């Protein structure tokens, strides 16, 4: 996990802190959140304007953060599908 200016790990909800092992990357600080990156991918915004081009290439190549790659979205889609 990378830190962001003005953000504290103590601000994470207790349910997250209690269920996950978080590793803060030393010396890494990003001004953008993963939420912003996910929104950018889904809206078609150029990621190279937000993250390093190598990171953008990895996100595109791995198909990360697309609506159909999100488990939450898949479960919602299944629940809306009429039974045959």
C-alpha positions in Angstrom: 0.0 0.0 0.0 1.3 3.4 -0.9 0.7 6.4 1.4 -1.1 9.5 0.2 -0.5 13.0 1.6 -3.1 13.8 4.3 -4.2 10.1 4.6 -3.6 8.0 7.7 -3.9 4.2 8.0 -5.7 4.9 11.2 -8.6 6.4 9.1 -9.3 3.0 7.6 -12.5 1.4 8.9 -12.0 -1.0 11.7 -13.4 -3.9 9.7 -10.6 -3.4 7.1 -7.9 -3.1 9.7 -9.1 -6.2 11.5 -9.4 -8.4 8.4 -6.4 -7.5 6.4 -2.6 -7.4 6.7 -1.5 -4.1 5.4 2.0 -3.3 4.3 2.9 0.3 3.8 5.6 0.7 1.1 8.5 2.8 2.5 9.3 5.9 0.5 6.3 5.6 -1.8 3.8 8.3 -1.8 1.1 8.8 -4.4 -1.3 11.7 -4.8 -4.0 9.6 -6.5 -6.2 7.0 -4.9 -7.0 3.5 -6.3 -10.6 4.7 -6.4 -9.7 7.5 -8.8 -7.8 5.1 -11.0 -10.8 2.7 -11.1 -13.1 5.5 -12.0 -10.7 6.7 -14.8 -10.6 3.2 -16.3 -14.3 2.8 -16.3 -14.9 6.3 -17.8 -12.3 5.8 -20.5 -10.0 8.6 -19.2 -6.3 8.3 -20.2 -4.5 6.7 -17.3 -1.1 8.0 -18.5 -2.4 11.4 -17.2 -2.7 10.0 -13.7 -0.1 7.2 -13.3 3.3 6.3 -14.7 3.0 5.0 -18.3 4.3 1.5 -17.2 1.6 1.3 -14.5 -1.1 2.3 -17.1 0.2 -0.3 -19.5 0.0 -3.0 -16.8 -3.5 -2.0 -15.8 -4.7 -2.0 -19.4 -2.8 -5.3 -20.2 -4.2 -7.1 -17.2 -7.7 -5.8 -17.7 -7.8 -4.4 -14.2 -10.6 -2.2 -12.9 -13.0 -2.7 -15.8 -16.6 -3.0 -14.8 -16.8 -6.6 -16.0 -13.7 -7.6 -14.1 -15.1 -6.5 -10.8 -16.5 -9.3 -8.6 -19.1 -7.0 -7.1 -20.4 -6.1 -10.5 -20.5 -9.7 -11.6 -22.6 -10.7 -8.6 -25.0 -7.8 -9.1 -25.3 -8.8 -12.8 -26.1 -12.4 -11.9 -28.7 -11.4 -9.3 -30.5 -9.3 -12.0 -30.6 -12.1 -14.6 -34.0 -13.6 -14.9 -34.3 -17.3 -14.2 -34.8 -19.5 -17.2 
